[in-house]
Amino acid sequence: MSLFNKILDYADRLPEGIERARDQVIGALRRWLWCVRLRSHPPSLAYLHGKTGLLDADRRHDTPQEKMNDEIRAQINASHRFESFADQRTDNAIKWHVDGHDYMWAVSELLDNAREVIFILDWWLTPELYLRRPPAKYPQWRLDKVLQRKAQQGVKIYVIVYKEVTQTMSMNSKHTKAALEALHPNIACMRHPDHIGSKDTVEFWSHHEKVVVVDNHFACIGGLDLCFGRWDTHNHPLADVHPTDFSVTLFPGQDYNNARVLDFQDVSNYISNAISILETPRMPWHDVHMTICGTVVLDICQHFVERWNEIKNRKYKHDDRFEWLAFPHNVSVNPNEAVVRHPCREKWHQIGRSFRQRFHLGDYDEVEPPFPPFPHGTCRVQAVRSVCDWSHGVLTEHSIQNACTSTFLVCVRAHLLIYLVLGILDGLDIQLIRESSHFIYIENQFFISSTREEGPIKNQIAHALVERIVQAARDGQKFKVVVVIPELPGFAGNIKDETAMKTIMAAQYRTINRGGHSIYEEIRKAGYEPMDYIRFYHLRSYDRINAPLETFISQMERNSGVTFHEAQIALARQWEGTNYLTQDAPRDVFVKVPQATNEGIVVSNQTPIKREKVPLPVSYDAAVDVIRRFEAGSGSIRGDENVADSVSQHALQDKTSLLDEMWMGSEEEELNSYVSELLYIHSKVMIVDDRRVIMGSANLNDRSQKGDGDSEIALVVEDEDMIRTTMDGRPYMAARFAATLRRQLFRGARPHYPSWNILTNEVEHLGLIPPQNVSFDGQVTWAMKPAPDPHDDETDLAEDEAVADPLAEETLNLWDGTARKNREIFTELFRPVPTNLVQTWSAYENYVPKVKTGHVVPGIGLRRVKERLAQVKGSLVEAPIDFLKDEKDLVEGVEWLGLNPTLPIYI
C-alpha cells in the first residue's frame, strides 16, 4: 500500500464528524503529491505542514508592516522572563478556589458588582448556568439573568466563545451567541474561528482560555468554564434524586450529565436531559480556579483586547455591533509599561473604546469605593500564554511551556517530591521544573509528553522529568513524583472502539511506561527503578441514588398520575422561566433509560437503550403543577425525611457512617441504587516547592503546550508572604499562596463552619475533610469570596499541619495506602476499567460485567457492598498503568511513526 493510500486509510478511521478535517488532510496531501510530480526533489511532509496552510501557525506574516509588527512584539517578549508578552507584576491579590461551588459563587459576586465593563473569554459558555445553588433558592443567579441585569444597568459586556466544529462537538456556540445578544444591546458575543469556506481555515484547534475580567480591576483565570457540567461541591455527589422535594435539586436539566456515558445532547434545549437520573450516575468534576485583583489584570485585559480586535478585523470589520477596543493602560502615568511599544496601541487608542483602570493613577485620580486601593496583595505574578496566528494574529508564543520546563531540570538541591495532577504549558512547565528544589504538585486532564525530540509528540516535559529523576537518583536524593490524572478521557464510547479515547490513552501510556522511550523505560535504562521515584493515580467516587423504583417511585407515579421523568422534565421547564416556550420549542423530550450492558461504564452505539417519551409542559404554571402533583403522590406512602438523597459525604470526614444510612425500599432496590464513577480531574495547576504556582487553562499535551495549537493563558504566582513550616522534617519557608493551595488540595477545601469543630487528620483526595453542603441559609464562607478578600488563616489547624510537610514519610504512606485500599474496594464492587487485571482485549471482553452503567457487579450482597464502601476514604485510587500492556499495537502501531496526519487532533 502506498504512503498516500495508508494515510487515506487512517483518515477513513476517523469517527463520524471529523470528515472536514479528513477532507483538509486529503486536500493538502493531494497538493503535496502534485508538487512531487513537478519536482525532482519533492517537498517533505514538514513542507506540507508549513506551506499549505494546514498547520502553518505563522501564515500571513509576510508583508513589511506585519514583519515590523512581529519584530516589535519579539523584542517585547525577549525582554520578559519566559519570553512572555507580559512582565512580572508585584502587589497582586490572588485567591484560589477549589471546585465549582466556591468559584462560581465568587464570580457571581464579581459580575454582580460590575460598574462599567465585563470581558468573558471561554471555551464553552452556557447562558442557563446557575452560579449559585440550589436553583430553587437562587433563581436570579443564573448566568444569563446576571448578565442581563448588569447590561440593563449600563454595563458593557463583551464575550468571545470558541466556535466549535459542529459535527464533532456539542457546545452549540450559536445558541450561546443568540441567547446572550437577545438579552440586551449592551451584550456583544463573538464566535471564532470559522471553518471550511472561511478565509482562515482552522479545523484542529480551539480557544481554550477560561477568563473573566470585571471593570479592568478584577479577573478570573483557571480551569473552570462557565458551562454545564462544571459546578460541583467537594462531596462530588453522583446522585441528585429527591422524590418528595424537587426544590433541593442541585443539577437541573442538562446540568445533570455524565460525559463518559453520553455526551451533551441538544444543549440549546435546556430541558432535554437525555439520561435518566434514576439510574445513571453523574460524572463529578474536580477543578481549580483563581480570582485576581492587581496590576496583572491589565495584562489579562491586553490579552482579551488583542483577541477581540483580531477577530473584529478578520470577521466583523464592518459590523458596527462590534466596536474596537483600546488598552486600558495609562501610559502617561507609567511610560515604562511594555504595552507602550505595542505596535497597535496608538491605532486602537484612536479608534477603540476604552474603560477606566484604577492602578496607575494621575495626580488627581482617586480609587472610588467599592474598588480596593493599592496595594492589593503580596503576590508577584506573570501572565503567560500559548497563542499564534490563527488564534491571536501573532507569531507563535509558548511562554507557558518556556517557564515550566526549567522547573524540573534544576531541581537538584535538597530533597525532592513532585506531585503531578496534570496540565500547564510546556516551556513554562519545563523552566519551573528545572528551577525546583524540593517538589512539584500538578493537577490536570492529560499527561501526554515525550522524552525525545523524535516522534509525533513534541513537548519535552517528560524528558525534563526523566533528567531530574535520574540526576536525583545519582545524587542519592529523595525524589518523588505523584501524577494524578483522570481514569479515562472524558469522552463517551467504548475504549476498544472509540478512536479519540483509545488514541489519548495510548499516548499517555507511551508517555508513562510503554513504547520504548517512556518515562519509566528511560529511567530503567539509567539503572534505576522508576516506581521508587514516580507513580500515577486517579480519583473515583461512589454514591447511592435515592430511587427505590418498585416500592416507592412506582407507587408515587400511580398515586399522582405523573411519572418521575415527567416531573424531572417539568422541573427543568419551571426553572427555564415563564418566557421559554417559542415556536421552535419541542413538544416532547426523550429520556434514555440505561439497560444492562457488558460495556460497563460507557454507552456506545451497541449499548441497549430504552427511549422514554416525555411530554413537555405547555407553560410555566403547568410545570409547577406537574411537580406538585408528583410530590403529593408520596402522602399516603411515607415521607423520606430520614433517607439521604446522596451518601457521597461518607467518603469524607462525616459525623456518621454509611452503615448508619436508612433505606425505605427493599434490599434489592438499595443494592441496585449504589453506583460508582470516575471523578474527572479538569484542573490545570502546578505547585513548585510550596513557593511557586502556575495555574490556567492549558493541558499537558501538545495541543496546549506548543503555542501553535489551542490558545491558552496561565499565571505564574509567587507570594512574598512567607510562612514557617518544614520540608522533609527540616525548617523551611514556604509562600502562603502556594503552600495553602497545595495543603488545601491535599486536605480538601474546607469551609470553616464554627459549628463543626471537627479535628480532622485527612485530606480531600484522602477523604479526611468535612463534607461540603450547599448553603440554604445564605451563609458565605471565605472560600466563596473573590479576591482581594483573603482566605482564613488555617495554617495552625491540626488538619493543615497534618499535610504541611509533603516529604514526610507519614504523608507518603497515607497517600499510597489510601490509594491502594480504595482501588481494591472499587475493583471488587464495580470492576471499573482501566484495571491491571486486564492486559489484553480478550480479557477486557471477559472482565467487564453485564450491568447498568456504573452499578454493582452481580453476585455481591448489600451488606458486603455497604461494609466495603464504608471503608473508602476520599477518592484517591492507584492508576492501573499495566492496563492492556500486552496489546503492543496500541502504543507501537504504524500510526505512531508520524505517518498519521490526523494524530495532532488528539495529542
N, C-alpha and C positions, 0 to 999 in steps of 0.2 A: 504494500500500500504506500502511495506517495505521501510525502510530508503534508502536502496540501489536503489530500483526502483524509489523512489522520486528524488534521485539525478540524476539518468539517465534521468528522465523526465525533470529536469532543464537543463541538458546538451543538450537534444534534442531541447530545445527552442532557443539555441544559433543561431545567424544569420549565414547564409551561409558564410563559410570562416574561422570559428573558429573550424572546425572539428578536427584539430590537437590538440588543447587544450582539446577538449572534449575527444579525444582518450587517452590523458595523464591522465586526471581525472579518466576515467573509468579504465584504467590500474592500476593506483595507488590504486583505491578503491578495485579492484579485489585482489591485493596483501594484502590489509588490511583485506578483508574478509577471505583470505587464512590463515592469522595469527589468525583470530578469531577461525577458526576451529581447530587450533593446540594448542590454549592456553585456559586455564580455565579462565584467566583474560585477555580479549582481549585488544589490544592497543587502545589508544584514537585516535581521529582524529588529535590531536596535534602530535602524533607519525607519523601518515600518512604524515603530512606536514614536519616533521623534519627529517625523516629517509628514505623516499622513493626516495628522490632526486627531488620531485615535487616542493617543495617550500623551501627546506633547503638552507638558504643563506650561510652557512659556511661549506658546504660539502668539502671534500678533505683536510681538515686541521687536519690530524691525524698522520703524520709522525713526528719523533723527530725534523727534520730540520724545517718543517713547523711550529711546535709548538714553536720552538725557535724564528723563524722569527716573528710569531704573537706576542710573548711576547715583543720583542723589539719594534714593532710598537705600542703595547698597552702602553708601557712606554713613548714613544714619545708623543702619543696623550694625555696621562694623564698629561703631563707637560704643556699642552697648554690650553688656555681658550676654553670652549665649547667642550673639548676633540677632537679637530680638529687635522688633520695631520700637520697643519701649524700654526705657531705662528703669533703674530701681527707684522706688518711692518710699519715703520714710513716714512715720507717724500715722499709719493707717490702722483703723479698727477692722479686724477680720474676725468673723464668728462662724464656727462650723455648726451644721445641723445634720443630724443622723436620721435618715428615713423621712418619708414624705409628710407624715403628721406634723412634725416640727417645722420643716422648711416651708411647707405650703401655708401654714399659719403665719409665719414670718413674712413671706412675700405678700400675703393678703394685707398685712399692716402697711407695708411699704406702698403698695398700689393704692390703698385707701387714703394714704396721706399725701399722695402726689398733688402738686400745686400747678405745674406748668407742662411737663412732658414725661412720657413713658416710652422707652425703647424696649422691644422684645425681639430676640433672635432665637429661633427654636427649630429643632428637627421636626417635631410634631407638636402642634398646639391644638387642644380640644376646647372650644368655647364653652362646652357644657360641663367642664370640670369643676367639682366642688372643692374649694380650697380649705373650707372648714367643715367638720363633720361631727355628728350625723347630719345629713342634709335637711332632715325634718326640723332640726333645731336652728340651722343656719341657712335658710333658703335664699337669702340675699348675698351669700358669699360664693355663688357660682361665678366663674371667671368672667363670662360674658356680661353678667349683671354688674360686676365690679367695674369693668372697663366702660360699660355704658354709663354708669353713674358718674365716673370721672370725666368722660367725654362731655356729658351734659353740663358739667361744672366748668368747662372750658379747657380742660387738659388735652393737649395734642398727643395722639398715640400712634406710634409708628411700629409696624410689625413686619418681620421678614420670616417666612417659613420655607422650608425645603419643599420644592415641587417634585414629588416622587414620581417614579416610573409606575404608572397606574396598573400595569399588567402584573407587577410583582409585589406591590406594597399597598397597604390598606388604609393609610392615614387620611386620605381624602383632603388634601390641602385646598382643593377647590371649595369644599364645604367650609373650611376654616376661613378662607378669604371672604366668601359670600356672607357667612354668618356675622363676622366681625364688622364688615363695612356696612351691613344693613342696620347696625346698631345706632350709628351717628356719623355725620360727615367729618367729625374730628378724628376718626379712626381710619387709617390707611394701611393696607396689607399687601405686601409684595410676595410673589411666589417665584422661586428661582431654583434651578435652571430650567429653561425649556429644553426639549429633547429633539427627536428626529424632526427635521424640517426647519429648525431654527438656525440662526446664524452661528451659534455656538452649540455644537452637538456634544452633549455630555451624557453618557449612559451609566457610567460606573460609580460615580462619587456623589456624596451628599453633603449638604450643610448640616453639621453635626453639633454646633455650639448650642448651649442652653444658657442664655444670657437675658437678664432683666436689668434695666437702668431706669432710675427714677430721679427726675429733676437734676440730672448731672451731678448728683451728690451721693446717691446710694446705688448699689449694684448687687447682682447675684450671679455667681458662676459655680458650676459643678456638674453633676451627672443627671440631675432630675429635669426631664421635660415637663412642661405644663400640659399633660395629656392623660388620657385614660391609662389605667394600669399601674400608675406610679405611686399614688397615695397609699401609705401603709403605716402601721404602728410597729413598735418594737416587738409586740406579740406575734406579728405576722400571721394573723388568722387565715385559715384556709376555708372557713365556713362563714356564711352570712345569712342563715335561715332563721327567721323569727316568726313562727306561725301565728302567735297571738298578739304580736305588737310589731307591725312593719315599720313603725316610726323610728326604731333604733337601727335600721339598716344602714350599713356603712358604705357599701359599694353598689350604688344604684345603676340600673340599666346596663349599658355597655361596660361600665367600670368594673363589673364582676367578670374577670377574664382569666383564662389560662392559655397563654400563647403557645405553651408546649403541647396542649391538647388541640386547640383550634385557634387560628389567628383571628384578629378582629374582623368582623363582617359588617359591611354597610354602616360605617361609623357615623355617617351623616344622619342615620335614623337612630337616635339616641335610645329609643325604646327597645330596639330589637336586640336583645341579648340572646345570642344563638345557642348558649349552653345552659343546661339545666342546673340551677344552683342546688337542687335537692340531692343530686348525685355526683356532681363534678366539683372537685376542689378548685379554688382559685390558685393562681401562681403568685406567691408572696414576693415582695420586691424590696431588696436592701439597697440603699443608695446614700450618698453624702453630697452636701451642697454647702456653699458659703454665702453669707450676706456681708456686704462691704461698705465702709464709709471712710473716705480719704482720697488723697490725690490720685491714687491708682485708678479711680473711677474715670478720670479724664482719659486714660489710655483705653479703657473699655469703651468709652464714648467714641474715641477716634476709630477703633475697630468697627463699631457699628456704623458710623457716618461714612467711612470708606466703603463698606459693603453696600449701604443704601445708595450712595451716589453712583457706584459702579453698576448696580442693577438698574438704577434710573437711566443711566447713559445707554445701556445696552437694550433695555426693554421698554422703558416708559419715558423716553426722552421728550416726547411731545404730548404727554398726558399730564394735564395740569392738576389732576388729582394728587399727583405725587410730586411734592416740591423738593428742590435741592436742599440739602442740609449743610451747615457750616460747623467747623470745630468749635467747641465751647471755650477753648483756652484763651486766656487774656495774655497775649504775648507782649503787650506793652508793659505789664507789671512784671512778667517773668520772661525776659527776652532770651534766656538760656534754654528754654524748652526745645526739645528736639523737633517738635512739630513746627517750629519757626521755619525750618528748612524744607518742610514738606512741599513737594512740587505742585500740589493742588490747593494749598491753603489759601492763598490770596484769591484765586479764582472762586473757590467755594465761599469765601468770606463776602465776595461781591454779589453772588447770585443766590446764596443759600440762606435758609432760615437758621438763626442761632438762638440758643436758650442760655440763660444765665448760669454761670458756675460760681461757686462760693468758696473757692480755695485760694486763688490768687487775687487778692483784693487791692483796689486802689486806695488812695489816701482817705477818701470819704465814703468808701464802701463799708457796709456792715452786713453781718450774717444775722438775718432776722429769724426769730422762732418760727417753726419748730426745728429749723436746721441747726445741728450742733456746731459750735465753733471749733476752730483749730486749737490744739492738736486733737485728733480724733482717737488715736490709739498708739500702740507701741510696735507695730509690725512694719518691717521693711519688706516691700512687695514688688515683684516684677511681673508684668504680663508677658506671656509667650504664646506662640500660636503656630498652626500649620495652615498655610494659605499658598495659593499660586494664581495663575492667570484665570483659570476657569472660575474659581471661587471668589477672587478678590481683585482681579485686574493687576496683579503684581507678579514679579518673578518669584520663584518658589522660596518660601521661608519655612524652615523647620526648626525654629528656635526651641520648641519643647523637647525635641529629640536631642538637640545640642546640649541642653542643660542636664538631662537625665543621665546621659551616658557616662560622664565623668564621675558621677556619684559612686558607681560600683568600683571603678578601677583604682581609686586612691584609697579605698577602704582597707588599709593595711595596718593601721595603728590600733593598738589596744585589742579588745575582744570584739567580735563582730556577730551580729544577728541580722538577718534580712527577712522580714515578713512581707510576702508579696500576695496581694489580693487584687488583681492586676489592672493596669492601664497606662497612661501617660505617653507623651510624645518622645520619640526615641532619643534624639540628641540631648535634650534636657535630662531625660532619664539617665543617659549614659554619663553625662558630666557629674550629676549628683551621685551616681554610683561610684565614680572614680574618687570623689571627694569625701565619701562617707568614712567614718572611723569606727562605728560600732554596729549599727543595724539599720535596716530599711523595712518599712511596713507598707505594702501596697494592696489596694483592692481594685479589681476591675473585672470586666466582662470576658476578655480574651487573653490568651498567652501564646502569641504567635510571633516567633523571632528566629534568628539564625546565628549560628556560631562561626559562620564564614561568609565571605563576600559572594562566593559562587552559589548558584541555585536561585529558585524563584522568589524566595523571601529575602528581603534586603536589610531590614533594620537589625542592628547589632547588639541589642540589649542582652540576648542570650550569650553572645561572645563576651560581653563585659562581665556577666555573672560568672562564666567559667573562669576567666582570668582572675577575678577576685577570690573565688573559692580555691583555685589551685595555689595562688600565692599565699592565702591564709593557711592552707594545709601545709605547704612547705615551711612556713614560719612557725608552725605549731600553734596557731591562733584559734580561739574559739569562734566559730563562724557558723551561723545557722540561717538558712533561707526557708521561709514558710510561705508557700504560694496558695492562695485561696481564690478559686475561680468557680463559675457555675458548673454543676454536674454535667449539663448539656447546654449547647447553644439554644437560645430562646426562639426556636422555630418549631412549627408544627410538622409532624411527619415521622415516619418510621426511620430509625437510624440506618437501616440497611438500604433503604430505597431513596431517601431524601438527599439530593446532591449537596445542597448547602450545608446541612448538618454533618454529613459524612466527611466532606472536604475540610470543614473547620476543625472537626475532631482529629482528623488525620494530621492537619497542620500543627495542632497543639501537641500531639504525640511525637511528631517529628522534632518539635522544639524540646520536649521533655526527655524522652528516653528511647527513641527509635529512629531508624532511617540512616544510621551510620555516622551522623555528626550532631547528635542531640547533646543537650547539656550533660545528661548522665553518661553518655558514651564518651564524651570528650574528657570528663573528669576521670573516668576509669582508665582512659589511655594514659593519663598523667600518673596513674598508680594509686588513686585514692577511691574510697567508697563514697559515691555521691549521697547515699542516704544518710551519711553522717553529717552532711552539710546542707542539703536542700530537700524539702519534702513539699507535697502538694495536698490541698484539702478542698472540700466543698462545704456547702451548707444545705441542710434539709429540715423540713418541718413536718409536724403531724397535727391533726385536729379531729373533731367529731362533729358531723353535721347533724343538727337537731331536726331530724326528719324521719320519725317513725311512720313510714308510709302507710302501712295497713291499719295499725291500731289507732292512729291519731289523725294524720293528714287526710286519709281517705274518708274518715268519718266526718271531719270538718267540711270536706267537699260535699258530702251528701247532705249535711245539715244546712249548709249555706247556699247550695246550688251554684257554687263558684269553685272552679279548680284552682289549685295553688298557682299554676302558671298564669292563669288569668289574673290573679291577684298580683303576682310578680310583675306582669306587664303593666297592669293598672297603676302600680306604684311608680314605675318609671314615667308613665304618662302624666301622673299627678305632679311629679317634680319637674316635668318639662314645662309646665305652666299653662295658663289659660289661652295663650295665643299660638299654641304649637301647630295644631292641625291645619294643613294647607291642602290645596288641590293635589299636591304630589305625595301627600302622606299615605302610607299603606293602610289598608283596612284590616289586614291580618298580619300576624307575626308568627314565625315558625321557630319553635324551641327544639333543639336537638337533644334528645334523651339518650344517654350512652347505654350500650348493651355490653354484655360480656365479650371480651376480645383477648386473644393471646398476643396482642401487640403491647400489652402492659400499660405504659404511661403515655402513649401517644394516640393520636387519631390520624388515620391515613385514608386514602380512597377505598381501601379494602375494609375499613372498620365498619361493623354493622351499626347503623344509626337509625333511631326512630324519630321522625319529624312530627312534632305535635303542633297543630294549627291552633293559634290563639287569637281570638278577635280583639281588635284594638278598641278601647272605649271611645265613644264618639265625642266626648267632651271631658273637660277637667272635672266637672261635678259628677259625671258618670264614673270616672276613675275612682274618685273618693268613695263613692257608694259601693263599688265593687270590693274595695279593701275593707270597708266597714262590715259588709255582709260576710266576707270570709272570716274575719277575726271573730265575729259574733258566733260563728259556727262552732266554736270551742266551748260555748257557755254550758251546754248540757253534758260535756265530757269531763273536762278538768281544766284547771289553769296549769301553766307550766312555769310558774314563777321560780320554782326550785330547780329547774332544768337549765343548765348552761347552754347558750347558743353557740359557744365556742369553748374549747378546752385547751387552746394553744398556750395559754398563760402558764400551764403547769410545767412547761419546759424551762420556765424562768423561776425566779425565787418567789413563788406564790405562797400565800399563807396556808393553803390547803393542798391536798394531794389529788391526783387524778382518781385514785381509788375511792375518794370521798364523793365523786360526782354521782348525782342521781340520774335516773332514766325512767321515763314513764311508759315506754313501749316494751316490746318483747326483747329477749336477749339476742335473738337473731337479728332484729332490726338494729339494735345498738351495735352489734358486730359489723353489720353492713354499713354503718354510718362512720366508722373510723377510716380516715384517708391520710395519705402522705403525698407530699410534692416537694420538689427541689425548691430551695429558697434562692431566688435568682439574684445574683450579685451584679449590679449595674454601676456601682461607684467607680470613680477613676481618681484614686488618691495614692500618693506615695509619701511616706513619712521617713525622714532620714535622721538617725541619731537622736531622735526626740528633739531636733532643733530646726529642721527644715521640712517644709511640706510643699508638694506640688499637687494641685487639685484642679480639675477642669473637666473637659468633655471627651478627652482622647483615650482610645483603647490602646492596648498593647498589641498592635498589628501594623502591617504596612499601610493599610488604608488611612490610619490616623497618624502614623509616625513620619511618613516620608515627606509630607508637606504638599505633594502634588496630587493627593487623593482627597479624602474627606477634609473639609475645613474644620478646624478645632481651635479652642482657646483655653488657656490654663493660667493659673497664678502660682508663682514661687513665693512662699511666705516664710519669713524669718523673723520671729518675735524677739525683741530685745528685752522683754520682761522675762528674766530667768528665775527658775525655781530650783531649790536644792533637792537632790534625790540621789539614787545610786545606780550604777551601771555595772552589772556582774559583781555586786557587793561593794564596789568602790565608790567613794564620794563623786558626785557628778552634778554639773549644772545643765539643766535642760531648759529649752524655750517653752514658755507657757502654752502657746497655741499648739505647737506640735505635740508636746507631752500630754496635754489634756485630751486632745483629739485621739491620740493613739490609745490612751487609757480608756477613753470612753468607748472606742471600738472593741477593746478587749472586754470591758465591763458591760457595755451596752449603755445607750443614752438613758440616763436615769433621772427623770423629773423628780425633784426633791420635795415630795409632799410630806409635810411635817408629821401627819397622822400615821405615816407608815412606820417610821422609827425602826427600820429593819437593818440589822447588822448583816451585811452580805459579804461573802468572800468569793463571789463568782462573777463572770463576765458575760456580755451578750452572747457571743458565739459559744461560750461555755455554759450559758444558761444561768448565770449567777447574778441576775439583776431582778428587781421587782417588775411585775407586768406594767405595761403602759396602757391605761384605759383612756378612752376619749373623754373630753371634758363636756359633761352635760350641764354643769353649773357655771360655765364660762371662766373657770379658773385657768389662768395663763401662767405657765412656768417659764423660767429663764431660758429654757431650750427653745421656746416658741417665739421669743422676741428677736427682732432683727438687730444687726449691728447699728449703732455702736453700743447698745445695751450689752453689758458683759455677761459672761457665764458666771453662775455662782462658783465660788472657790470651794471645790470639793477635794482639794489635794490632801486635806488632813483626815478625810474619811477612811475608815478601815477598808472599804471596798476599793478605794483608789490605791491605797498603799499596797493592797494585795497584788496589784498588777503594775506597780510603779517601776519595777526593775524587770525589763523584758528578757534579760540574760540570766536571771535566776533559775536554777535548776527546778525549783518548785513550780515556776511558771511554765517551763517547757514540759515538765512531767504532767502537769494538769492539762495542758493543751493536747498532748499526744494521747494521754489516757482517755480523755473525754471523747476525742475524735474516733478512737478505736472502738470504744464501747457503743457509742451511738451508731456507728456503721454496722456493727454486729446485730443490733436490735432491728434496725430498718431492713437489713438484708433478710433476717428471719421472717419478719412480719409482712413485708411488701415486695421483696425481690426487685428493687429498683435497678435499672441499668443506667450507667455502666457498672460493672462488677468484675472483680478479679476472678470470679468463678466462671466467667465466660471468656474464652480466649479464641474461639472460632465462631463462624457464622452458624454452623450446625448446632453448636452448644447454645448459641443465642436463641435459636428457634425452640429448643427444648426447655430452656430456663424460664422464659417469660411466662408468667401464669395467665390462665384464661379467666380474667376477672374484669369488672368495670375499671376504667382508668383510675389508678391510684388507690384501689381498695385492697383490703387484706387478702392474702393468698388463701386458697382453700385448705381445710384441714386443721386450722388453728382455732382454738376456743376463745370465747370472750375473756375469760379470766386470765388466760395467758397473755392476750393482747394488752389488757389493762396493766397487768403486773410489769410487763416488759416496757411499755411506753412510759409508765411512771418512773422508770429508771433513766429515761432520756434527759440529758441536761443540755439545754441550749440547742443549737442547730449544727454544730461543727461535726463533720464526718471526714474520714480519710478519703483521699482520692484514689480510686482503683486504676492506677496507671498501667496495669497489665491487661486491661480490657482489650480483647481481640488482638493480642500481641502475636498470635500465630498466623494472622492474616497479613502476610508480608505485602501483598499488593495494595493494602490500604495506605501504606506510607512509602512504598518503594515502586509504585507503578510508573508507567511512562509519563503520566501527566505531571510528575514531579521533576522531570528532566527539563522543564522550561518550554515544552512544545505546546502546552495548552494555553492559548491566548486568553481564555476566559478565567483562568485561575486568579488573577488580581481582584476579581469581583469579591472573592470570598476571604482573601487573606490580608 
